[in-house]
């Protein structure tokens, strides 16, 4: 087994990428060693930032899981901010739900999450009718 702490100088994204092919026990040991050399708030900041830096969804989810293990209260504002980023919003919402933060004082689901309804595309009905007529559907 390698010496724990060999990745302590890496960013959170670098840590997760370096540990991507390691078994669970090594990952846990290395993450604990990595966290030991940081304040919990700094570790949370780095893992939250890693979620947007990482391209691999599995690593993004792993970073979110680690946020739960470090400190949910410190992580919640960071994850709430992630809900505004379309590429990770679903993961962030799941994390908030898994940590019972939706529908209570931390997150008011619509306002605090800044969920916006997507505008419906405006349809030009006459244009749609002309197109339908052109391809042979609808009235002639």
N, C-alpha and C positions, 0 to 999 in steps of 0.2 A: 504494500500500500504506500503510495507517495506521501511525502511529508505535507501535512495540512498547512495552508497558508501560502502555498507557492504562487497563488494568483491574487494575493492581497493588494498589490499595487494596481491592478486592473480596474477599469470602470465596471459598473454593474453589467452593462451590455457585454463588455469584454469577458467578464467572468462567466456569464451564462453561455456565451459562444465557446469559450475554452472548455467548459464542462459538458457541452452538448452530447458527447459520445461516452461519457463516464457513467458508471453505475450509480444508483441512488445513494448508497452509503458514502461514496467519495464526494458526490455533489453536496450532500448534507454537511459533511465535515469541512469541505472547502468554503461553503457559504457561511458556516458558523465562524470559521477563521477570518473570513473577509469582513464579516460584521463586527467582530471583536476589535478591529482597528479603526472603527468609525463610531461616531455617536449615532444613536438610533435615528434621529432626524436626518442626518446626512445619508445614512443607508436608504431610508425611505425616499429621499430626494433622488438619489441615484437610480434606484430601481424604477421609480415612476418615470424618470427620463428615459431609461432603457426601453420601456414599453414602446415609446415612439421611435427610438433609434433602431430597434431590432426589426428585421424583415420577416423572421420566422414566427408564425402565429403560436407555435408550441412554446417558443422561448418567451413570447409576450405573456402567455398564460402563466408560465412558470414565474415570471417576474411579479405578476399580480398575486400569485399564491404566496410568494415570499413576502410581499407587503403585508399580507394577513398575519404571517408569522412574526414579523418584526414589531408592528404596532398598528392596529386597525385605526385607532383614533388619529395618529399622525398621517396615515396613508389616505384617509377618506377625502380630504380636500384635493389631493393630487388626482385621485381616481375620478372625483367629480369633474375636474377640469378635462379629463380624458373623454368624457361623454360628449364633448363638443367636437371631437375629432372622428370623422366618419370611419376611418380604417380601424379604430380600436374601441369605438363607442359601445358596440355590442359586448365586448369583453368587459369593459368598465361597468356597464349596467349589470351584468351577471355578478361581478365582484360585489357591487353595492347590494344586490339582492342576497347573495350568499352570506354577507355580513350583516344582514337585517338592517340596512341603512336606507331602504326605500320605504316611503310612507310614514316616516317618523320625523322627529325634529331635525335630523341631519339632512334628509333629502325630501323635499316636497316634489313628488315625481315630475310634474310638468314644469313648474317655475324654476326650481333649483337646478334641474338637469338641463335646462335650456333646450328642451325638446321642441323642435319646430315642426309643424306639419309642412310637408313638402307641398309647394303650390301645385295644384293640378295644371296640367298643360292646357293651355287655351286651345280650343278646337275651333277651327273655322269650318262651320257646318257646310257652308256652300262648297268649300274646297273639298271636303270629305265626300259630299254628294257627287261632285264632278268626277272625283277619282273612282268612286264606286260605279258610276255610270260608264266610265272609260273601260274598266276591267270587266264589265258585264254583270254587275250585281245591282240589285235595286230596280227601280222603275226605268223604263226606256221612253 
